[in-house]
Amino acid sequence: MSSTTLPGNNLARLNRRRRLQEWLVTLPSFIWLLAFFLVPTLIVLAITFKPVEPPYGNIGPGWTLATLHSLANPNYPAIIWRTVWVSLIATILCMLIAIPFGYYMARAPQSRKSLLVILVMLPFWTSFLIRIFAWKILLHPEGYLHKFLRLLGLIQEGDLLLYNTGAVLLVLVYTYLPFAILPVYAAAEKFDFALCEAAQDLGCNRLSAFVRIFLPGIQRALVTAALVVFIPALGSYVIPDIVGGNASEMIGNKIAQRIFVDRNLPHASGLAALLALSTVIPMLFILAIQRQQARAPAPRRNRSTP
Amino acid sequence: MKMNRTCRSSTSAVGGPGAPRAGFFRNWRASLRRAAPLLAAFSLLLSACAKKPPTLHVFIWSDYIKPELVSAFEALNGCKVVMDYYDSNESMYAKLKAGGGGYDVVFPSSYMVNIMQAQGMLRPLDHTLLPNLAHLDPSANRFTMDTNHAFSIPYMLGSSGIGYLAGKVPDFQPTWHMFESPDYKGRMTLMNDYRETIGAALKALGYSLNTLNTNELAAARDLIITWKANIAKFESEQYKNGLVSSEFFVVHGYSGDIMQIMEENEDIMYVVPEEGTSVALDEVAILKDAPQPELAHAFLNYLHQPEVAAQNIEFVYYLCPNLPAYDLVSEEVRNDPAVFLPQEIMDRSEVVWDLGENNALYSRIWDEVKGAE
């Protein structure tokens, strides 16, 4: 009797220990996120309900809903709409480049693979800000690119490459592309390409094998890549500030104005909370879809087995 | 002597274990001898620390004082001056409010002097330590509310205006209405600062730039929206690089900023529009918890020594309101209408005052300008 219970006990103890170890391993990152993400976010949320003290933008005592009312600013919907569609287009463009590039990287021979990884990472060796300023030089109206495009007759003397929403999109895609490529590449490298070959043997052409086998196979990485571009793009402030024009202001710029110029911290916090919520909603949405799909696959397998 | 001998005898008696102990002592002494110069140097450093010269901490706008003048002050007073920089009154205020202490001297604009004084952040000035107050140009008093200099002394007077490239803009007119010209569409900038840009539009329409009249503000908003169609962007910093590199042809900016970049591109001109503009008076004050109040007073007084003020005017291209200094600057600077504004333009110009709760009026107009298609 004791011999039958002992392994079970051991297993339970082993499980408990493993769970404890998992806890210990995740504890530092958990504490980090708690201290530097959750608590600040809650503070921002709390400041939204604080009044502005008259003399000079201090946070007053007590609580108020005045900020929530002031968020109904008639100028906000246009800015929020612009922020969302610019971020969406930037995400789509990044994905359209990252998927074939990640695929190509994973299929490349080993020696070229590491070279490609280095090339993707290389821009990070230079400061983010300097790279944005470099775009200002590249797109300068007296610059070589402008002259070259003029020579080809693609643009006119008076056309500007900078200070419009197109420039913001271009630099957003440039900035966040590596963040989209890396997860796609990481998943593609683990992907078993024999599956694609099998699909081709069974009558798929290369494109439909890519779409029907490869893409669903790296689905999780695709979601990660899209979120990693979309969420920072929603909060971008420096890029529209530097290469954007007078009609490419995004919500991040509005938050900066409320803090630095209007000195209205509660209002800025309200906007920031709105932004944080709007990033949480797509994430919850995707999480829900993923959970549903995790439950779903059984019938599909049944269909394919006979 | 006796002790020594017993010691020695005891070690020799113990034998084996005694040897390393003696060795330890010998080594210890040797290492002490070796370390002696190091120790000496260390103690010297300690004493140097004890007699460290006093340090004055100055919180100032960047490029706002001639560096040689600071070195001269250090030599004169046997002290060290540590400078820290800020780019706006608001960020300076925010840092001090958040407890960024340890500074002695700050350079707030006149409206910010009011705010800081009301918050009890400034130290009353001891006029007996400031004999150079006698040199102040009384006409600068129009631009400050602290006319008795109880808490602050005028430091530099500047204006905002228009910088342009003479070669690219042959038909330039000294008026704010330049921004209506479609010929330079996409090559002009207005400041991304609502008091400055709405102020420029108010001046163009002949109103006060501190107005609270909503009709006047609405008219200014409509004028800026017509300007907005022609400008590349609202920009308060990068207009300098843009003008130097011929990216922008006409920019709205601060006099000192634009005059400083003239050295990099000879085509650059600066003009104050004839309708008048905003004049900014930056003052110098001592903080309430200044660790070195006496040295700070000496610094304030030094800045208003006529020869120091004259050298500073020639370096920063703003006007230090110091009467004897006016005769010490070079002929070229003395006749420069951008540094020494013509009287009739000066009369039409105003200081941007902090409007307290009424700032919201301007903020709302600015949101409407930014949101307009």
Interface residues (C-beta under 8 A of the other chain):
Chain A: P54 P55 Y56 N58 N73 P74 N75 A78 I79 K136 H140 P141 E142 G158 L160 L162 Y163 I242 G244 G245 N246 A247 E249 F260 V261 D262 R263
Chain B: S88 E90 S91 Y93 K97 I115 A118 Q119 K185 G186 R187 D193 Y194 K228 I231 A232 K233 F234 Q238 S245 S246 E247 G356 E357 N359 A360 S363 D367 E368 K370 G371 E373
